[in-house]
Amino acid sequence: MVIYSVRALDYDLAESGPRLLQHVVTGAFTPFGKQIPNFADECRNIITAQAPTVVESVRVVMPRALVFVYTMRSKRGIGHVGGDVDANTIDIETMVRTADWIVCELIRVYHSLSLEEAQDLVDNISVRQLPDIWEVGGKKRVLRPGMTAKQQTLFLLYHEPTSVVLAEDLYSWVEYDQLRTYRRDILVPLHDARLIEFDRENDAVRLSPTGAREVETKILKVPLSADNGSGRE
């Protein structure tokens, strides 16, 4: 998992990336606010366009990279061979590294900086990202400081977008005092707020679309800081 929201990152690329390539290759682009009818077809048009002066990495490779990122973002619920293996982490890290390459390549090709300055930017972007969630010994730990138990619960579920998680597992990962009070003080209020679906009969929890939006618009918007001050709830 990564420090910034992969969904937000990929949304920006899906909106800006093909329009930039349209402009570079054809001299015109789909106005912002107007939907690109078929993302893959538009990228294919860029690849096949007659633009010999445009470098190959931008005209041929980058559209394919954008299609890959867009497809992964849109098909997060697809099944993976080997149901016992959670591929979400691999998926997300691959998407982020592909997005990094796109940005780095644009800097490399179009920079108006000195070679040294452009290289510094590329190196900074390419630095290995620290995880938001650490998986260790069969448990998961949120590494973002200062998050409340409710925020940690939403954040953990956000990184399990297609999965139902047992309340007991969430309680263990958050390290709340007691399972009974965790259900009462954390899960029930989140369920009542429609941020999660808490199936009391099966003791299972799933993030709602409202909960995902809560994570993306509030939790992920808070800068990382060791001085946020954690709260119980």
PASE-976333 format. One record per residue (C-alpha): x, y, z. Coordinates in steps of 0.1 Angstrom, whole numbers, plus 2048, in hexadecimal, padded with zeros to 3 digits. Example, Ala and Ser with C-alpha at 12.3 -4.5 7.8 and 13.67 -1.06 7.14 Angstrom:
BEGIN
87B7D384E8897F5847
This chain:
BEGIN
80080080080B8237FA80B84580B7F48567F27D28497E57D88337C77B48397BD7B885E7BC7DA85B7AB7CC84478F7AD85B78B7C48787847D886476B7B885775A7AC87B7567CC88D74D7E187373D7CE86B71D7C68907187EB89971A7F487E7017D88896EA7E68AC6EB80A8A16E58028896C97E489A6B77E58BE6C37C28BC6D17B38AB6F07928A37007878C07167878BA73B7648B474775C8A172875F87B72C77686771675D84E7077748307067958337187A681570879B81F6E57A88426EA7CA8356F57CB81E6D77C483C6C07E284E6D07F882F6CA7EE82D6A57EF85269E80885F68581F87369A84386A6918528886A584387C6C685B8656D98508416D984E83D6FF83385970082084F6E08218296E482C81D70781A83771C7F783270E7FB80D7168068157397E882B73E7D08107327E07F874B7DC8107687B981975E7AF7F475A7BD7EA77B7AB80778C78A7FE77B78D7D97817987D87A577D7BE7AD78A7A47947937827A17B77767A37C375379C7CB7437BE7B074E7D57C674B7F47DD7677E87D378B7ED7E079D7CE7D47C07D87F67CB7E48087BF7C57ED7D07AF7EF7F17C18157F27C28177EA79D7FD80579481181F7A983281679982281877681583A77F83784478C84683976B82D84E75783586E76B85B86776A85A86274484788273F86189575387D88474086F88C71E8608AE7248738BE74087E8E273D8978DD7598BC8D575A8C48B07578CE8B077B8AD8BF7878988A87718AC88A77E8A68957A288089779C88087578C8948667A987D8757C385E8677B286E8457AE8778417D38678227E184682B7F284182381782280D81E80381A82F7FC7F783C8167DE84780D7B98468217A686081B7848717F97808627EE7A286F7EA7C48607F67E58707EE80886580E81C8637FE83E85F80284F8817E68618937C884E8867AB84589C79D82289F78082B88879883986E7AF81B87079180486B78681784C7A981983F7AF7F384378E7EC8327978048167B57EF80E79F7D080C7877DE7F17787BD7E777A7AA8087657A582677A7A684677179686776B7AE88378379A89979F7A087F7997C587E7997C78A47BA7B58A57C97CB88A7BE7EB89A7C87DD8BD7A97EA8CE7A57E28F37887C98F17767B98D47547BF8E475A7E58E876A7E68C574A7D98B67347F08CB7498118C975980E8A77477F688F7237FE89972782489573982087471D80986970282287471483D86071482684273982683F73B8018437247E38417277D08627167AE8607117A588470578287D72577986C73B79287E74779E85C74F7C28507517D282E7587F582373C8088137408217F673A83D80F75582F82476D82E8077658527FF76B85B82478E84C82279785D80178987F80979388282E7AB86883B7C386781D7C288D81B7D289183D7F889583980E87B84981A88786B82687788B81689389F7F288E8957E987F8B77D685E8B67B385B8C47A183D8D278383F8BB
